[in-house]
Amino acid sequence: MVEMRRLGRTSLEVSLIGFGGIPIMRVSRDVATQAIIRALELGINFIDTARGYGDSEAKIGAALKRAKAKPIIASKSPKRDRSGMLSDFAQSQRELGMDYIDIYQIHCVNKFDEYEKAMGKDGAYGALERLRGEGRIGFIGMTSHNLEIIREAILSEKFDTIQILFNFLEPEAADEVIPLALKHDLGIIAMKPFAGGCIEDYALALKFVISHPSVVAIPGMADEGEVRLNVEVASKPVVLSSDDTRRMDEIKTSVGKQYCRRCDYCQPCPEGIPISFALHIQSIRKRIGDEMMRSETYADLLSKVEACEQCGKCEERCPFELPVMDLVAKARDILSQVLGQ
């Protein structure tokens, strides 16, 4: 059986792994439905999705019409203003086919000016407070790759859950943010447990995350096979062995000079390249597939990486001494292949 964990002050009892809703964008509705129903049958009772995940919400909504169990649902919006958040929430309701969503989150707040806008007058947070007051959502959350912003959100006492980047290549949240969240009784949701697909030993990666008490992991799952593999890991003891630690160290060493930690110390780029975004393009491709990448967003990214003048300023600033210019060139090649240019 999959262990249940209390999700902080929400007091929701959720499975220690949830169903991450990104990968179902790249599969058919039938395959997605089968995966979701199988996850519920095997004890997963928490599903996380977002407005930005293509047709993920719609596929989840369709699957839940056929499912016997009613899971806890979390979705999110990248809008920072009140009207945008209310509009996105209404769309989430329509796609999911729900009058009430358990958790709604302000999505991907990675810069302090974005945080201030979302929390300010006419900001997204005010919209979520209104929705909670109307009984249309249960709890308010925030997601971010930036641990300083997460820390600010925790200390604000305005959020019920946080969603953080956490895996054994990026374990920094365990130092301060996770203990601080536990102290303030916030629910902790861990995104990207496989480091966006960079960690190929998925069982070990998932075991690392769920070995931390009170943390709920949301690995992305595209089909029944992935559901079964994740549930198998989550159903076993989650204490890390000395062999596990040795293997993690080996993997860290092997990817050490290739893996971007998204700290953004390389910025600003003179050509306006969003470097950490570009350097994770291969993992994005794995998660969402080529078809979803054939869009204005990725065409714009390609035009920016093509403008790279190899000035080297990014490499001078990188605290991990990554070969950033070479990695940007690899991103350019991947984008060119996907976009047929």
Secondary structure as UniProt FT lines:
FT   STRAND          4..6
FT   HELIX           8..10
FT   STRAND          13..15
FT   STRAND          19..20
FT   HELIX           23..26
FT   HELIX           29..41
FT   TURN            42..43
FT   STRAND          46..48
FT   TURN            51..52
FT   TURN            54..55
FT   HELIX           56..66
FT   STRAND          72..77
FT   HELIX           82..96
FT   STRAND          101..106
FT   HELIX           112..119
FT   TURN            121..122
FT   HELIX           124..133
FT   TURN            134..135
FT   STRAND          137..144
FT   HELIX           147..156
FT   STRAND          161..165
FT   TURN            168..169
FT   HELIX           172..174
FT   TURN            175..176
FT   HELIX           177..183
FT   TURN            184..185
FT   STRAND          187..191
FT   TURN            193..194
FT   HELIX           195..197
FT   HELIX           202..210
FT   TURN            213..214
FT   STRAND          215..217
FT   HELIX           224..234
FT   HELIX           242..255
FT   TURN            256..258
FT   TURN            265..266
FT   TURN            270..271
FT   HELIX           275..279
FT   HELIX           281..293
FT   HELIX           296..306
FT   HELIX           313..317
FT   TURN            319..320
FT   HELIX           324..339
//
